[in-house]
Amino acid sequence: MSEERVLIVGGRIENIRKAKEAGLGVVLLQRPDAFTDEHAALVDAALLVDWTDWSVVEPLVAAAHRALGFGSVVTTTEAGAEPAGRINDLLGLGGVSYEVTRLLRDKLSMRRHLAAVAPSISVAAAEVEEPASLEQFGARHGYPFIVKPVDGVGSLGVRLVESADRTAEVWEEIARLRHCDHRFSHLFPLGRFLMEEYVRGPELSVEAFTFEGRHVVVALTEKLTYGNFVERGHVVPARISQADEAAVVACVTTLLDAIGVESGPSHTEVRLSDGGPRVIESHNRPGGDRIRDLVEEATGFDIERYAVAWPSGALPALAERPPVLRSAATRFLTADPGRVTAVEGVEDARATVGVVTVDVTVEPGDEVRPLRSSWDRVGQVVAVASHPDAAVAACEKAAAAVGIVTVPDEGGEGRQAGAAGGAG
């Protein structure tokens, strides 16, 4: 067994492979149904429980720490952030605390905190408590405004309230979503909702890594979205001016300082308004939607590898932001709702110049649902090129080559599609 060990909470098996490649031993905290023979061959030990249940996890990790002596705890998942923070606090391992992870997960708490310490990078927000809350917020802050879950992911439940005559409809939608049994409801139940001012302007995400309180922005990603805020694609680097880029970097650095992020990866979503950048939300994990892969393709920096290995001292800190070597983009695939009868053109898409990956997550017999969240997309194309426009064009060409044929699903017996979907 390796001398230095890391505790990994959930996540992809690639987390474990990269930790092992860095010379680390791995203790894995994972759900029993997600543990495979490959996991067993790679890890020093595994704690197979529902890791979202702290009453179970607390005594187990304390005993495992005494027996196995891991020196850090990491996660690359949204749901794993809070358990990892609790473990850091319990065992005194450093890293991101539970208080900080909770501020990032609870979007209303983050807004309230920023209103007190860094109001210039945030917007007004309030909790939806009753139907009248919607009209009151609109009267005070104007229309349109955003309604979204306090701790949601994947763009599920995000609504634009365009006028006062839409508030009743939005309240009905909130009531429906509070009883919604979505695919990850056991990890992200929809209960509380907040309202916040709508920020007009291009949407970006900022991938950063913090080394003992020093924030290094690794890449700026341009977001392409559908009308309902579900991501349509991403581009690295973002096509913005140097002045705007400097303002966004300053905004995110202010945020990370204000929240108290002292180490590890972060993924922060920002809109570039006429009045400057405004934070939409932030997470102490690498970005989803394969943004980590776009960053690596564009810069050579593997943020996932650093997330699992740097806290143990297995990798050196970055002195500065890695240079952009080329551009990378992704485009998601969608299909009409219904039952899939055929998937066509995948090999033609893969043959497109610049295309790195074409993944289709449905097959004949699967059900395609209406596009309401990231989990309803049915595939993804990744491409690289010398310029962002060319990378986007390659993605669009490859995506156009893929045909996913559906028919209305009257019986609803098809396998639910979108198993590989991710959140940004």
Phi and psi in degrees as a GROMACS rama.xvg file:
@    title "Ramachandran Plot"
@    xaxis  label "Phi"
@    yaxis  label "Psi"
@TYPE xy
-71.7231  151.19  SER-2
-72.9383  -43.3039  GLU-3
-97.5614  129.707  GLU-4
-123.481  154.077  ARG-5
-126.93  141.15  VAL-6
-93.1049  121.696  LEU-7
-107.693  128.566  ILE-8
-99.3046  112.702  VAL-9
59.828  -155.064  GLY-10
88.981  179.617  GLY-11
-75.5114  156.875  ARG-12
-66.3595  -21.594  ILE-13
-59.9644  -29.8097  GLU-14
-55.6409  -45.7013  ASN-15
-69.1702  -44.7791  ILE-16
-57.9857  -43.2438  ARG-17
-70.7434  -34.564  LYS-18
-64.9049  -42.6868  ALA-19
-63.9965  -40.9651  LYS-20
-63.0866  -26.3962  GLU-21
-85.3394  3.51958  ALA-22
87.9881  17.636  GLY-23
-101.064  147.656  LEU-24
-84.5388  153.396  GLY-25
-125.597  128.693  VAL-26
-105.984  124.979  VAL-27
-108.193  127.857  LEU-28
-103.667  109.354  LEU-29
-147.441  155.632  GLN-30
-69.128  143.949  ARG-31
-57.5968  -36.5614  PRO-32
-75.4072  -9.20563  ASP-33
-104.649  4.70036  ALA-34
-97.9811  128.15  PHE-35
-121.131  174.778  THR-36
-61.1334  -34.1707  ASP-37
-65.393  -40.5767  GLU-38
-57.9263  -46.8548  HIS-39
-59.932  -33.9754  ALA-40
-74.3112  -19.757  ALA-41
-100.462  -31.3237  LEU-42
-91.8159  154.33  VAL-43
-75.8654  -36.1949  ASP-44
-158.624  155.678  ALA-45
-133.898  136.307  ALA-46
-109.576  104.052  LEU-47
-102.578  93.7457  LEU-48
-147.734  172.18  VAL-49
-73.4194  101.618  ASP-50
-76.9012  1.183  TRP-51
-87.0057  -8.26842  THR-52
-96.1393  97.6738  ASP-53
-63.9437  -30.6425  TRP-54
-63.1623  -27.2313  SER-55
-87.3383  -41.9567  VAL-56
-70.0098  -39.8405  VAL-57
-55.537  -56.5775  GLU-58
-67.9717  -30.0219  PRO-59
-67.8962  -47.0993  LEU-60
-71.4298  -30.6346  VAL-61
-63.476  -43.4464  ALA-62
-67.7198  -40.3648  ALA-63
-64.8111  -35.6207  ALA-64
-66.7068  -40.0549  HIS-65
-64.7159  -38.4949  ARG-66
-82.0704  -34.706  ALA-67
-112.75  -19.872  LEU-68
65.4787  34.5917  GLY-69
-66.0462  145.291  PHE-70
-101.058  -7.81697  GLY-71
-153.044  160.37  SER-72
-129.011  133.884  VAL-73
-137.81  159.976  VAL-74
-152.425  151.174  THR-75
-115.504  14.5145  THR-76
-111.973  154.538  THR-77
-65.972  -47.5174  GLU-78
-68.0103  -25.0936  ALA-79
-82.3946  -9.32765  GLY-80
-64.3558  -45.881  ALA-81
-68.6135  -46.0479  GLU-82
-57.504  -40.425  PRO-83
-62.7186  -40.6198  ALA-84
-62.6067  -42.0652  GLY-85
-62.0363  -41.2765  ARG-86
-66.9972  -41.7674  ILE-87
-54.6028  -47.1221  ASN-88
-66.4946  -44.3929  ASP-89
-60.5541  -43.3119  LEU-90
-101.776  -1.11094  LEU-91
64.1129  41.7263  GLY-92
-89.9183  -1.66181  LEU-93
79.054  -150.799  GLY-94
72.7693  -168.498  GLY-95
-79.4896  131.012  VAL-96
-79.4574  165.916  SER-97
-62.8215  -39.1093  TYR-98
-58.1761  -43.1678  GLU-99
-69.2234  -44.422  VAL-100
-62.785  -35.3913  THR-101
-69.3591  -37.4258  ARG-102
-60.6136  -37.6762  LEU-103
-77.0882  -38.1627  LEU-104
-70.2905  -40.9407  ARG-105
-88.7724  98.8981  ASP-106
-65.1125  -29.2598  LYS-107
-71.5583  -41.1099  LEU-108
-62.0863  -39.1852  SER-109
-61.8137  -44.2125  MET-110
-61.2601  -44.3909  ARG-111
-64.8056  -39.4827  ARG-112
-64.9102  -45.6448  HIS-113
-66.0062  -34.6164  LEU-114
-59.8547  -29.6015  ALA-115
-86.7635  -33.7992  ALA-116
-116.483  -21.0601  VAL-117
-151.257  61.3254  ALA-118
-63.6481  -23.8865  PRO-119
-68.5234  -18.2727  SER-120
-105.093  4.24584  ILE-121
-122.369  -173.617  SER-122
-136.345  166.319  VAL-123
-66.7064  145.114  ALA-124
-152.218  156.407  ALA-125
-158.78  159.824  ALA-126
-83.2021  144.333  GLU-127
-82.3461  110.881  VAL-128
-107.404  -27.8521  GLU-129
-160.761  169.976  GLU-130
-54.5475  -37.5515  PRO-131
-64.6388  -23.7896  ALA-132
-57.8547  -38.0713  SER-133
-65.4017  -46.8356  LEU-134
-66.8288  -37.7004  GLU-135
-65.7652  -40.6134  GLN-136
-66.4246  -42.8396  PHE-137
-62.3567  -39.989  GLY-138
-66.13  -34.7896  ALA-139
-81.5254  -41.0257  ARG-140
-113.503  -5.99278  HIS-141
89.6745  164.463  GLY-142
-109.462  152.564  TYR-143
-78.4671  162.968  PRO-144
-139.326  168.681  PHE-145
-101.952  139.539  ILE-146
-118.389  133.494  VAL-147
-155.756  161.304  LYS-148
-63.555  146.256  PRO-149
-63.5407  -37.4047  VAL-150
-132.377  39.4052  ASP-151
-82.7447  170.107  GLY-152
-142.301  166.128  VAL-153
70.3413  17.6691  GLY-154
66.3518  9.17564  SER-155
-69.4882  128.189  LEU-156
83.1695  8.15899  GLY-157
-83.3178  124.262  VAL-158
-130.451  143.007  ARG-159
-97.4319  118.526  LEU-160
-92.0658  105.876  VAL-161
-84.8221  -26.5341  GLU-162
-162.284  168.522  SER-163
-62.818  -29.5423  ALA-164
-77.5196  0.701031  ASP-165
-102.028  -3.46636  ARG-166
-66.1999  -36.2796  THR-167
-64.3031  -41.6368  ALA-168
-63.149  -41.4598  GLU-169
-67.2642  -39.5032  VAL-170
-61.6169  -41.1432  TRP-171
-62.1298  -38.9372  GLU-172
-65.3319  -40.1912  GLU-173
-60.8546  -45.6547  ILE-174
-61.3201  -39.5469  ALA-175
-66.149  -43.8671  ARG-176
-67.4749  -29.1225  LEU-177
-65.7745  -17.0275  ARG-178
-114.06  18.3888  HIS-179
-83.1323  126.996  CYS-180
-97.6524  71.8948  ASP-181
-78.1201  176.33  HIS-182
-60.2863  -31.1294  ARG-183
-118.428  32.8932  PHE-184
-64.7267  -24.1994  SER-185
-71.0497  -23.1846  HIS-186
-99.9743  -35.1094  LEU-187
-131.315  69.5506  PHE-188
-66.7137  142.237  PRO-189
-94.5231  109.846  LEU-190
-125.149  -72.8578  GLY-191
-86.3748  147.162  ARG-192
-127.486  151.267  PHE-193
-124.983  161.365  LEU-194
-113.626  142.126  MET-195
-147.381  154.289  GLU-196
-57.8449  141.138  GLU-197
-81.8182  132.009  TYR-198
-106.488  117.624  VAL-199
-83.8133  142.825  ARG-200
135.312  169.567  GLY-201
-59.6857  144.392  PRO-202
-105.568  134.766  GLU-203
-130.1  161.458  LEU-204
-125.547  149.022  SER-205
-119.245  119.097  VAL-206
-95.4791  125.746  GLU-207
-137.07  162.038  ALA-208
-135.745  132.232  PHE-209
-106.536  126.426  THR-210
-112.772  101.446  PHE-211
48.8038  49.4603  GLU-212
89.036  -6.17722  GLY-213
-101.577  117.726  ARG-214
-90.7939  126.878  HIS-215
-115.884  112.388  VAL-216
-72.5488  125.16  VAL-217
-92.7154  -40.1082  VAL-218
-162.255  152.621  ALA-219
-110.064  126.245  LEU-220
-110.383  130.991  THR-221
-88.3649  131.007  GLU-222
-98.5787  138.679  LYS-223
-117.008  125.131  LEU-224
-126.144  158.784  THR-225
-80.3935  174.464  TYR-226
-64.179  -20.3264  GLY-227
-99.5012  17.8393  ASN-228
78.5188  -3.19315  PHE-229
-68.9617  135.414  VAL-230
-67.4621  131.637  GLU-231
-95.0906  -26.8134  ARG-232
-179.922  177.095  GLY-233
-142.908  154.383  HIS-234
-137.606  132.301  VAL-235
-124.654  123.985  VAL-236
-83.5632  160.673  PRO-237
-65.5673  143.019  ALA-238
-89.4363  76.3141  ARG-239
-133.344  166.836  ILE-240
-73.5722  162.882  SER-241
-62.2753  -36.8198  GLN-242
-65.7544  -44.0196  ALA-243
-64.7176  -39.4928  ASP-244
-61.2663  -44.2164  GLU-245
-62.4573  -38.1564  ALA-246
-66.9296  -39.6311  ALA-247
-66.7389  -43.5636  VAL-248
-60.6539  -42.9954  VAL-249
-64.1485  -39.3778  ALA-250
-61.2153  -47.4567  CYS-251
-69.4259  -37.8182  VAL-252
-61.9109  -41.4156  THR-253
-61.483  -43.0865  THR-254
-60.7386  -51.6402  LEU-255
-61.2668  -37.9988  LEU-256
-65.8284  -42.6663  ASP-257
-66.4151  -37.419  ALA-258
-78.2188  -30.5346  ILE-259
100.243  26.8892  GLY-260
-73.4782  119.487  VAL-261
-107.281  -17.1397  GLU-262
-161.29  157.206  SER-263
90.8262  -175.807  GLY-264
-78.2994  156.233  PRO-265
-146.598  151.99  SER-266
-133.122  110.181  HIS-267
-119.265  129.121  THR-268
-98.6015  132.621  GLU-269
-135.35  144.354  VAL-270
-111.152  138.59  ARG-271
-95.9567  91.6814  LEU-272
-84.3136  171.29  SER-273
-61.4194  -26.4056  ASP-274
-92.8611  6.45399  GLY-275
115.228  175.896  GLY-276
-67.6193  142.986  PRO-277
-130.337  133.86  ARG-278
-72.2408  133.252  VAL-279
-94.9247  -51.8398  ILE-280
-165.15  169.309  GLU-281
-148.71  157.251  SER-282
-143.987  141.153  HIS-283
-93.9568  66.0139  ASN-284
-160.029  164.41  ARG-285
-65.7998  155.269  PRO-286
-65.003  148.527  GLY-287
-85.2431  -159.597  GLY-288
59.3892  22.8783  ASP-289
64.1017  22.871  ARG-290
-58.9302  -35.7376  ILE-291
-57.1559  -36.5657  ARG-292
-72.4695  -37.8656  ASP-293
-62.3159  -42.9432  LEU-294
-62.4065  -42.9082  VAL-295
-66.8889  -40.335  GLU-296
-63.3349  -36.9079  GLU-297
-83.8115  -32.3745  ALA-298
-122.528  -16.9237  THR-299
84.9892  -3.94826  GLY-300
-89.3367  124.274  PHE-301
-98.2671  94.9084  ASP-302
-68.1676  -28.9336  ILE-303
-67.8051  -42.9043  GLU-304
-61.3731  -43.3567  ARG-305
-65.4703  -36.5016  TYR-306
-60.349  -39.6084  ALA-307
-89.5991  -25.4508  VAL-308
-109.004  -30.0079  ALA-309
-62.8228  -41.8447  TRP-310
-57.5677  -24.5969  PRO-311
-88.6918  -0.348082  SER-312
81.5023  14.359  GLY-313
-82.0481  -12.5212  ALA-314
-133.867  149.164  LEU-315
-78.0575  152.699  PRO-316
-68.6606  146.483  ALA-317
-72.0847  135.696  LEU-318
-79.7758  -31.1278  ALA-319
-157.848  175.21  GLU-320
-63.762  132.47  ARG-321
-68.0444  142.541  PRO-322
-71.2721  152.371  PRO-323
-79.2815  124.064  VAL-324
-95.3071  -31.4829  LEU-325
-164.783  -178.692  ARG-326
-105.495  152.33  SER-327
-139.94  146.193  ALA-328
-144.65  160.038  ALA-329
-136.422  150.212  THR-330
-136.485  129.963  ARG-331
-88.1925  151.681  PHE-332
-99.8641  141.155  LEU-333
-132.456  168.16  THR-334
-151.053  161.52  ALA-335
-64.2437  142.078  ASP-336
-58.2061  145.212  PRO-337
143.352  -164.799  GLY-338
-97.118  131.423  ARG-339
-71.8563  128.793  VAL-340
-109.482  -21.5381  THR-341
-161.359  148.823  ALA-342
-124.775  119.992  VAL-343
-126.762  155.81  GLU-344
79.8217  9.54749  GLY-345
-64.918  -43.5439  VAL-346
-66.9144  -35.8005  GLU-347
-63.069  -39.9582  ASP-348
-63.5426  -42.7393  ALA-349
-65.7253  -24.658  ARG-350
-82.7156  -5.57134  ALA-351
-64.1975  134.572  THR-352
-59.1053  128.807  VAL-353
94.6243  -14.7233  GLY-354
-73.9173  130.013  VAL-355
-97.1118  -41.8919  VAL-356
-145.837  140.3  THR-357
-129.555  114.143  VAL-358
-115.904  126.74  ASP-359
-115.955  125.961  VAL-360
-101.005  10.3382  THR-361
-124.844  161.301  VAL-362
-146.026  166.745  GLU-363
-53.2792  133.046  PRO-364
102.835  -19.303  GLY-365
-74.6851  157.039  ASP-366
-98.8151  131.94  GLU-367
-104.081  125.454  VAL-368
-95.1352  161.888  ARG-369
-56.5848  147.846  PRO-370
-77.9469  92.5723  LEU-371
-115.708  -15.7184  ARG-372
-153.911  174.367  SER-373
-59.2494  -28.7448  SER-374
-72.742  -10.4448  TRP-375
-92.1864  -2.9156  ASP-376
-75.0662  157.945  ARG-377
-121.291  14.1691  VAL-378
165.535  -178.561  GLY-379
-158.59  141.376  GLN-380
-117.255  136.94  VAL-381
-122.64  135.065  VAL-382
-141.915  157.026  ALA-383
-127.251  155.683  VAL-384
-164.628  177.228  ALA-385
-77.4558  -17.9448  SER-386
-139.378  147.795  HIS-387
-55.0828  -41.692  PRO-388
-59.6219  -40.3338  ASP-389
-70.1526  -36.5792  ALA-390
-65.7026  -41.5899  ALA-391
-63.7467  -43.203  VAL-392
-62.1424  -39.5944  ALA-393
-64.3708  -40.513  ALA-394
-62.8332  -44.9545  CYS-395
-63.0748  -40.9109  GLU-396
-64.6245  -44.7448  LYS-397
-66.2936  -42.0458  ALA-398
-62.2701  -38.1578  ALA-399
-66.1563  -24.2014  ALA-400
-76.9281  -19.7158  ALA-401
-88.0513  126.715  VAL-402
-116.518  119.181  GLY-403
-111.724  107.442  ILE-404
-91.4182  130.126  VAL-405
-130.132  158.001  THR-406
-127.94  152.565  VAL-407
-53.1778  133.839  PRO-408
-96.8335  98.8645  ASP-409
-80.2285  -33.7702  GLU-410
-87.1029  -23.9739  GLY-411
65.7806  28.1382  GLY-412
-98.7166  -2.42235  GLU-413
-69.8164  155.585  GLY-414
-65.5222  137.943  ARG-415
-67.9763  128.37  GLN-416
-84.8114  172.813  ALA-417
86.3159  25.9535  GLY-418
-63.697  -21.6518  ALA-419
-101.256  10.1445  ALA-420
-65.2113  156.073  GLY-421
-136.253  169.5  GLY-422
-106.707  148.602  ALA-423
